[in-house]
């Protein structure tokens, strides 16, 4: 982990990302030398996304669904996932959101929260549950983890949902995983959030 911001953070991230299969190390952009990680040797993958969403569902959790609708169906890839991730890394570093670098010994970025015992979302879920959700989104929507803040998570999405029902179900998943953004961002319109998901190649999550 770098001990300060790196000037060419995005370029370094891209080079390290390209070599991740060779090195066994997955790069992350961090907001600053982070004090909310605690690497563990065996993080496991016992948690399951569907089980987590089902356990979090309550009556009327996400209109128009009266009951948990199950997982959103997978989307067909529209953009190369690695190209999409590199584009987000450039944006995150250029905007100054995250310019420190870390390397994590995981095969896929979705495992990074569990491997680091990341505590950014600790008021809502544990790191194993978050990684399970991210793995599911990796498989269904071409998600790639690019970086963390103290309570923020930056991910790229190569295959956004392509139909309204699929997008509405995914919106419910976002709410169950990260309700804070729906309450804390006044500009976020719950009724049209699913429409945004059909256009966006970046999902940003923030937990209080």
N, C-alpha and C positions, 0 to 999 in steps of 0.2 A: 504494500500500500504506500502511495506517495505521502510525504509528510506535509505537502503544500500543493496548491493548484499548479497544473502543468500548462505551459503556454500553448503547446500544440496538442492538447488533450485529445481532440477528435481524431487527428491523424494517427496518434499513437494507439488510440482505442481501435481504429480500423485495422492497423497492422497486427495487433495482438488478437483481434477477433478472427482475422483470416487464418492465424496459426493455431487456433484453439484446439483443433483435432490433433495436431502434432504435439502440442505442449501439454494438453490436458488441463489448461488453465483458461478460464473464461474471464474476459475483462469487464469491469464496471466503471462507469463514471460516477463519482461521488461529489456531493455538494462541498464537503470539506473533509479533512481527516476525521473519520467518523468515530464517534464514541458509542454508537448504538449497535455495534456488532460484537459478537463473541463466538468466533469459529468453533465448530464442534467436529469431532472425528467421524462420528456415525450419525448422520441426520435422517437416514431411512426415507421411505416413500409410502408409509402405511396410510397416510391420510388420503381421502378420496373426495374429489370436487363435488360429485353429485350428492354424496352423503352430507357434505358440509352445507350445501345450498338447501337441501331438504330440512336439515336441523335448524337453519336460520329462518325458514319461512314461517310467517304468521298470517293469520286471516287478514286479507286486504293489504298484504305487504307491498304489492306492486300492481295497481290497476293496469289493464282490465282483467287480470287473472285472479279468480277467486281461490284457486288452489295452485300449488306449485306446478308449473307447466312442464317440468323436466328440463334437461339440458337443451340449449339452442343447437340446432343442426349445424354440422360443419359447413364452412363456406369454401367455395373453390378459390384457389390462389389466383389473385389478380396481379400481384407484384412479387418479384423475387424477394424472399424474406430477408436475405442478407443485405441486399441493396437498400431495402426499406430501413433496416436497422442502422446501416451506415449513415443514411440521410438524417435519421433522428439524432444520432450521435453528434453530427455536425451542428444541428439546430440547438441541442442542449448545451453544448460547449460554447457556441457562438453567443447564445443568450446569457451566458454566465450562470446558468442554473446548476451546472456540475462540471468541475474542471480538475478534480483530483482523480487519480487512477488506482484501481485495486485489481488484483488477480485472485480468482477463486478456483479451487480445485474441484470443479464440477464439469460434467459433460454437456449440460444444457443450462441456459441462464435461469430457467424457472426454478432450478434447484438451489440457486444462490441464497435466497432468504433463509431456507432451512439450514443450509450449510454454515451460514454466518450467524444463525440465531438472531436475525435482524429484528429489531424491536420497534420499528417505525409504526407498525399497526397494532402494537401490543394491547391497546385499549379496546380492540375489537375482535382480533383473532390471533392465533399463534402462528409462528413462522412455518410450521409444517403444513398447516391448513392453507396458508397463502401459497406456498409452493405447489400444493396439489391443485389449487385453482389455476395458477399460472401454467402448469403442465397441461391442463385440460385446454386452456386457451391457446397454448402453443400448437397443440394437435388439431384444434378445430379452426383457428383463425390466423395461423402463421405468426403468432406473437413472438417477439424477442425482447428480453429484458436488456435495457441499455444502461440504466443507472438508478441511484437512490439519492434522496435527500434524507433529512432526519425523519420526516413523516411522509415523504413523497416517493412515488415510484414512476419511473419513465419507461414506457414500453412502446415498441413499434408493432404495427399490425399490417401484415401483408395481404390478408384476405378478409376485409370487412364483410358484414352480413349483406346479402343482396336482396332480401325480400322483407317486407314489413313485419310479418309474424316472427321470423327469425330474429330480427333486430329488437323487437319488443321483448322477446324471451331473454336475449342477451342483456338488454337494459336492466331487466330484473336481476340477472346475475351480478351486474355491476353494483346495483343497490345492495344486494345481500353481502357482497364482499367489501364494499366501501360506502356506507350510507353517509359518511361525513360530507362528501363533496356535494351531495344533494341538499344538505341543510346549510352549508357554510358558503356556497357560491350563489349570491343573489341573482346573477345573470343566467344561471343554469335553469332551463325550462324543462321540468319533468315530462311534460306532455309531448315535447319534440325531441327529447334526448335520443330516442331510438333512431330518428332521422339523421342526427349527427353521426351516430355510429356507422351508418351506411356510407358516409363520406370520408371519415377520418382514418388516417394511417398512424395516428398516435393516440394512445389512451393515457391520460394522466390520473393517477390516484393520489389522494392526500388524506391522511388520518390525523385527527386532532390528538 
